[in-house]
């Protein structure tokens, strides 16, 4: 049985979002509600596993690339 993903993945955690970018998930937008910004990723059947990997410390990425992804994402989130 396949997992059908129809909803985009949303997060307000920039570290989590940076990790997902490093894992190759496609960023499709952002939503701003007051001071809170939600980053939105394209639906993907593996994104939930990647999020669990991030929170469980199982995902390893190149640190410099992760920091660069974080800086780029932060710039994207805070541009008006």
N, CA, C and O atoms as a GROMACS GRO file, in nm:
protein
  320
    1UNK      N    1   0.085  -0.118   0.000
    1UNK     CA    2   0.000   0.000   0.000
    1UNK      C    3   0.089   0.124   0.000
    1UNK      O    4   0.181   0.133   0.081
    2UNK      N    5   0.064   0.216  -0.088
    2UNK     CA    6   0.146   0.336  -0.096
    2UNK      C    7   0.085   0.448  -0.013
    2UNK      O    8  -0.037   0.456   0.006
    3UNK      N    9   0.173   0.533   0.036
    3UNK     CA   10   0.128   0.651   0.111
    3UNK      C   11   0.099   0.762   0.011
    3UNK      O   12   0.188   0.802  -0.064
    4UNK      N   13  -0.022   0.810   0.009
    4UNK     CA   14  -0.058   0.919  -0.080
    4UNK      C   15  -0.051   1.049  -0.001
    4UNK      O   16  -0.122   1.068   0.098
    5UNK      N   17   0.035   1.138  -0.046
    5UNK     CA   18   0.054   1.266   0.022
    5UNK      C   19  -0.014   1.373  -0.062
    5UNK      O   20   0.019   1.392  -0.179
    6UNK      N   21  -0.109   1.441  -0.003
    6UNK     CA   22  -0.180   1.546  -0.076
    6UNK      C   23  -0.159   1.684  -0.017
    6UNK      O   24  -0.180   1.784  -0.085
    7UNK      N   25  -0.118   1.691   0.106
    7UNK     CA   26  -0.099   1.819   0.173
    7UNK      C   27   0.049   1.858   0.175
    7UNK      O   28   0.135   1.773   0.199
    8UNK      N   29   0.078   1.984   0.150
    8UNK     CA   30   0.216   2.031   0.167
    8UNK      C   31   0.258   2.020   0.314
    8UNK      O   32   0.174   2.022   0.403
    9UNK      N   33   0.387   2.010   0.337
    9UNK     CA   34   0.440   2.005   0.473
    9UNK      C   35   0.469   2.148   0.516
    9UNK      O   36   0.531   2.225   0.442
   10UNK      N   37   0.425   2.184   0.637
   10UNK     CA   38   0.445   2.319   0.690
   10UNK      C   39   0.522   2.312   0.822
   10UNK      O   40   0.501   2.223   0.903
   11UNK      N   41   0.612   2.408   0.840
   11UNK     CA   42   0.685   2.418   0.966
   11UNK      C   43   0.721   2.563   0.993
   11UNK      O   44   0.740   2.643   0.902
   12UNK      N   45   0.730   2.595   1.123
   12UNK     CA   46   0.779   2.726   1.165
   12UNK      C   47   0.921   2.716   1.219
   12UNK      O   48   0.981   2.816   1.258
   13UNK      N   49   0.975   2.595   1.222
   13UNK     CA   50   1.109   2.569   1.273
   13UNK      C   51   1.211   2.585   1.160
   13UNK      O   52   1.217   2.501   1.070
   14UNK      N   53   1.291   2.692   1.164
   14UNK     CA   54   1.386   2.718   1.057
   14UNK      C   55   1.498   2.614   1.052
   14UNK      O   56   1.552   2.587   0.944
   15UNK      N   57   1.534   2.556   1.165
   15UNK     CA   58   1.637   2.452   1.165
   15UNK      C   59   1.585   2.328   1.094
   15UNK      O   60   1.655   2.268   1.012
   16UNK      N   61   1.462   2.291   1.124
   16UNK     CA   62   1.399   2.177   1.059
   16UNK      C   63   1.386   2.203   0.909
   16UNK      O   64   1.417   2.115   0.828
   17UNK      N   65   1.342   2.321   0.872
   17UNK     CA   66   1.327   2.356   0.732
   17UNK      C   67   1.461   2.355   0.660
   17UNK      O   68   1.469   2.311   0.545
   18UNK      N   69   1.565   2.402   0.724
   18UNK     CA   70   1.699   2.401   0.664
   18UNK      C   71   1.745   2.258   0.639
   18UNK      O   72   1.802   2.228   0.535
   19UNK      N   73   1.720   2.171   0.734
   19UNK     CA   74   1.755   2.029   0.719
   19UNK      C   75   1.679   1.969   0.600
   19UNK      O   76   1.737   1.895   0.520
   20UNK      N   77   1.551   1.999   0.589
   20UNK     CA   78   1.472   1.945   0.479
   20UNK      C   79   1.524   1.996   0.345
   20UNK      O   80   1.529   1.921   0.248
   21UNK      N   81   1.564   2.122   0.340
   21UNK     CA   82   1.623   2.175   0.216
   21UNK      C   83   1.750   2.099   0.182
   21UNK      O   84   1.775   2.068   0.065
   22UNK      N   85   1.831   2.070   0.284
   22UNK     CA   86   1.955   1.996   0.261
   22UNK      C   87   1.926   1.855   0.211
   22UNK      O   88   2.006   1.798   0.136
   23UNK      N   89   1.816   1.799   0.253
   23UNK     CA   90   1.778   1.664   0.210
   23UNK      C   91   1.714   1.665   0.072
   23UNK      O   92   1.682   1.558   0.019
   24UNK      N   93   1.694   1.782   0.013
   24UNK     CA   94   1.646   1.792  -0.123
   24UNK      C   95   1.497   1.814  -0.140
   24UNK      O   96   1.446   1.806  -0.251
   25UNK      N   97   1.425   1.840  -0.031
   25UNK     CA   98   1.282   1.866  -0.042
   25UNK      C   99   1.260   2.007  -0.095
   25UNK      O  100   1.333   2.100  -0.061
   26UNK      N  101   1.159   2.023  -0.179
   26UNK     CA  102   1.136   2.148  -0.251
   26UNK      C  103   1.051   2.245  -0.171
   26UNK      O  104   0.939   2.215  -0.131
   27UNK      N  105   1.107   2.363  -0.149
   27UNK     CA  106   1.037   2.473  -0.082
   27UNK      C  107   0.943   2.537  -0.184
   27UNK      O  108   0.984   2.574  -0.294
   28UNK      N  109   0.815   2.551  -0.146
   28UNK     CA  110   0.719   2.608  -0.241
   28UNK      C  111   0.658   2.740  -0.195
   28UNK      O  112   0.582   2.801  -0.270
   29UNK      N  113   0.688   2.784  -0.074
   29UNK     CA  114   0.634   2.912  -0.032
   29UNK      C  115   0.645   2.936   0.117
   29UNK      O  116   0.706   2.860   0.191
   30UNK      N  117   0.582   3.046   0.157
   30UNK     CA  118   0.578   3.082   0.300
   30UNK      C  119   0.447   3.153   0.326
   30UNK      O  120   0.386   3.210   0.235
   31UNK      N  121   0.404   3.148   0.450
   31UNK     CA  122   0.284   3.220   0.494
   31UNK      C  123   0.322   3.301   0.616
   31UNK      O  124   0.391   3.252   0.705
   32UNK      N  125   0.277   3.423   0.620
   32UNK     CA  126   0.305   3.510   0.735
   32UNK      C  127   0.176   3.539   0.807
   32UNK      O  128   0.076   3.580   0.746
   33UNK      N  129   0.177   3.517   0.938
   33UNK     CA  130   0.063   3.550   1.023
   33UNK      C  131   0.119   3.629   1.140
   33UNK      O  132   0.170   3.572   1.236
   34UNK      N  133   0.108   3.760   1.131
   34UNK     CA  134   0.168   3.846   1.233
   34UNK      C  135   0.319   3.833   1.225
   34UNK      O  136   0.379   3.857   1.120
   35UNK      N  137   0.380   3.796   1.337
   35UNK     CA  138   0.525   3.781   1.341
   35UNK      C  139   0.570   3.639   1.307
   35UNK      O  140   0.689   3.615   1.286
   36UNK      N  141   0.477   3.546   1.300
   36UNK     CA  142   0.508   3.406   1.272
   36UNK      C  143   0.512   3.381   1.121
   36UNK      O  144   0.425   3.427   1.047
   37UNK      N  145   0.612   3.308   1.078
   37UNK     CA  146   0.624   3.269   0.938
   37UNK      C  147   0.627   3.117   0.930
   37UNK      O  148   0.704   3.052   1.002
   38UNK      N  149   0.544   3.062   0.844
   38UNK     CA  150   0.541   2.919   0.820
   38UNK      C  151   0.603   2.893   0.684
   38UNK      O  152   0.564   2.954   0.584
   39UNK      N  153   0.699   2.802   0.679
   39UNK     CA  154   0.765   2.763   0.556
   39UNK      C  155   0.692   2.641   0.501
   39UNK      O  156   0.658   2.550   0.577
   40UNK      N  157   0.667   2.640   0.370
   40UNK     CA  158   0.586   2.534   0.310
   40UNK      C  159   0.669   2.456   0.208
   40UNK      O  160   0.734   2.513   0.121
   41UNK      N  161   0.664   2.324   0.222
   41UNK     CA  162   0.734   2.234   0.131
   41UNK      C  163   0.635   2.157   0.045
   41UNK      O  164   0.524   2.127   0.088
   42UNK      N  165   0.678   2.125  -0.075
   42UNK     CA  166   0.599   2.044  -0.167
   42UNK      C  167   0.570   1.908  -0.104
   42UNK      O  168   0.657   1.852  -0.037
   43UNK      N  169   0.451   1.855  -0.124
   43UNK     CA  170   0.420   1.722  -0.069
   43UNK      C  171   0.518   1.617  -0.122
   43UNK      O  172   0.555   1.618  -0.240
   44UNK      N  173   0.561   1.528  -0.034
   44UNK     CA  174   0.654   1.421  -0.072
   44UNK      C  175   0.632   1.305   0.023
   44UNK      O  176   0.618   1.326   0.144
   45UNK      N  177   0.628   1.182  -0.028
   45UNK     CA  178   0.600   1.068   0.060
   45UNK      C  179   0.708   1.042   0.166
   45UNK      O  180   0.680   0.973   0.264
   46UNK      N  181   0.830   1.095   0.148
   46UNK     CA  182   0.938   1.069   0.243
   46UNK      C  183   0.961   1.182   0.342
   46UNK      O  184   1.050   1.173   0.426
   47UNK      N  185   0.884   1.288   0.335
   47UNK     CA  186   0.913   1.405   0.418
   47UNK      C  187   0.890   1.377   0.567
   47UNK      O  188   0.966   1.428   0.650
   48UNK      N  189   0.789   1.298   0.602
   48UNK     CA  190   0.765   1.267   0.743
   48UNK      C  191   0.882   1.188   0.803
   48UNK      O  192   0.920   1.211   0.917
   49UNK      N  193   0.938   1.096   0.725
   49UNK     CA  194   1.054   1.020   0.771
   49UNK      C  195   1.175   1.112   0.791
   49UNK      O  196   1.251   1.095   0.887
   50UNK      N  197   1.192   1.207   0.702
   50UNK     CA  198   1.303   1.301   0.714
   50UNK      C  199   1.287   1.388   0.839
   50UNK      O  200   1.385   1.416   0.908
   51UNK      N  201   1.165   1.431   0.867
   51UNK     CA  202   1.139   1.512   0.987
   51UNK      C  203   1.171   1.430   1.113
   51UNK      O  204   1.233   1.481   1.206
   52UNK      N  205   1.128   1.305   1.114
   52UNK     CA  206   1.158   1.219   1.230
   52UNK      C  207   1.308   1.199   1.244
   52UNK      O  208   1.361   1.199   1.355
   53UNK      N  209   1.376   1.182   1.133
   53UNK     CA  210   1.522   1.168   1.135
   53UNK      C  211   1.588   1.292   1.194
   53UNK      O  212   1.681   1.282   1.273
   54UNK      N  213   1.539   1.410   1.155
   54UNK     CA  214   1.592   1.534   1.208
   54UNK      C  215   1.575   1.541   1.360
   54UNK      O  216   1.670   1.572   1.432
   55UNK      N  217   1.455   1.511   1.408
   55UNK     CA  218   1.426   1.523   1.551
   55UNK      C  219   1.490   1.412   1.634
   55UNK      O  220   1.513   1.431   1.753
   56UNK      N  221   1.519   1.300   1.573
   56UNK     CA  222   1.582   1.189   1.645
   56UNK      C  223   1.734   1.189   1.631
   56UNK      O  224   1.801   1.101   1.685
   57UNK      N  225   1.789   1.287   1.559
   57UNK     CA  226   1.934   1.297   1.544
   57UNK      C  227   1.993   1.196   1.448
   57UNK      O  228   2.114   1.172   1.449
   58UNK      N  229   1.908   1.135   1.365
   58UNK     CA  230   1.958   1.032   1.274
   58UNK      C  231   2.002   1.084   1.140
   58UNK      O  232   2.063   1.010   1.062
   59UNK      N  233   1.974   1.209   1.110
   59UNK     CA  234   2.010   1.262   0.979
   59UNK      C  235   2.139   1.341   0.988
   59UNK      O  236   2.152   1.434   1.067
   60UNK      N  237   2.234   1.302   0.905
   60UNK     CA  238   2.364   1.370   0.907
   60UNK      C  239   2.385   1.442   0.775
   60UNK      O  240   2.365   1.385   0.667
   61UNK      N  241   2.424   1.568   0.784
   61UNK     CA  242   2.450   1.649   0.666
   61UNK      C  243   2.580   1.726   0.688
   61UNK      O  244   2.631   1.734   0.800
   62UNK      N  245   2.632   1.780   0.581
   62UNK     CA  246   2.753   1.862   0.586
   62UNK      C  247   2.723   1.991   0.665
   62UNK      O  248   2.637   2.068   0.623
   63UNK      N  249   2.791   2.014   0.777
   63UNK     CA  250   2.760   2.131   0.861
   63UNK      C  251   2.766   2.265   0.788
   63UNK      O  252   2.674   2.346   0.803
   64UNK      N  253   2.870   2.289   0.710
   64UNK     CA  254   2.880   2.418   0.640
   64UNK      C  255   2.764   2.438   0.543
   64UNK      O  256   2.712   2.548   0.530
   65UNK      N  257   2.725   2.332   0.476
   65UNK     CA  258   2.613   2.341   0.382
   65UNK      C  259   2.482   2.366   0.458
   65UNK      O  260   2.397   2.441   0.412
   66UNK      N  261   2.467   2.303   0.575
   66UNK     CA  262   2.348   2.325   0.655
   66UNK      C  263   2.340   2.470   0.703
   66UNK      O  264   2.233   2.530   0.700
   67UNK      N  265   2.453   2.525   0.747
   67UNK     CA  266   2.454   2.664   0.792
   67UNK      C  267   2.422   2.758   0.676
   67UNK      O  268   2.352   2.858   0.694
   68UNK      N  269   2.474   2.729   0.558
   68UNK     CA  270   2.444   2.810   0.440
   68UNK      C  271   2.295   2.802   0.406
   68UNK      O  272   2.234   2.903   0.374
   69UNK      N  273   2.238   2.683   0.414
   69UNK     CA  274   2.096   2.666   0.387
   69UNK      C  275   2.013   2.744   0.489
   69UNK      O  276   1.911   2.803   0.455
   70UNK      N  277   2.057   2.743   0.615
   70UNK     CA  278   1.987   2.818   0.720
   70UNK      C  279   1.990   2.968   0.691
   70UNK      O  280   1.888   3.035   0.701
   71UNK      N  281   2.107   3.020   0.655
   71UNK     CA  282   2.118   3.163   0.625
   71UNK      C  283   2.029   3.202   0.507
   71UNK      O  284   1.960   3.304   0.511
   72UNK      N  285   2.032   3.120   0.401
   72UNK     CA  286   1.949   3.148   0.283
   72UNK      C  287   1.801   3.143   0.318
   72UNK      O  288   1.723   3.228   0.274
   73UNK      N  289   1.762   3.045   0.397
   73UNK     CA  290   1.621   3.032   0.436
   73UNK      C  291   1.578   3.148   0.524
   73UNK      O  292   1.468   3.201   0.509
   74UNK      N  293   1.666   3.188   0.615
   74UNK     CA  294   1.635   3.302   0.702
   74UNK      C  295   1.615   3.428   0.620
   74UNK      O  296   1.522   3.505   0.645
   75UNK      N  297   1.702   3.451   0.522
   75UNK     CA  298   1.686   3.567   0.433
   75UNK      C  299   1.552   3.560   0.360
   75UNK      O  300   1.483   3.661   0.347
   76UNK      N  301   1.516   3.441   0.311
   76UNK     CA  302   1.391   3.423   0.240
   76UNK      C  303   1.270   3.451   0.331
   76UNK      O  304   1.175   3.517   0.289
   77UNK      N  305   1.275   3.401   0.452
   77UNK     CA  306   1.164   3.416   0.546
   77UNK      C  307   1.143   3.561   0.585
   77UNK      O  308   1.029   3.606   0.597
   78UNK      N  309   1.251   3.635   0.604
   78UNK     CA  310   1.238   3.771   0.655
   78UNK      C  311   1.231   3.878   0.548
   78UNK      O  312   1.221   3.997   0.581
   79UNK      N  313   1.237   3.840   0.420
   79UNK     CA  314   1.218   3.941   0.316
   79UNK      C  315   1.068   3.972   0.305
   79UNK      O  316   0.985   3.883   0.321
   80UNK      N  317   1.036   4.092   0.277
   80UNK     CA  318   0.895   4.134   0.269
   80UNK      C  319   0.850   4.144   0.127
   80UNK      O  320   0.735   4.177   0.101
   0.00000   0.00000   0.00000
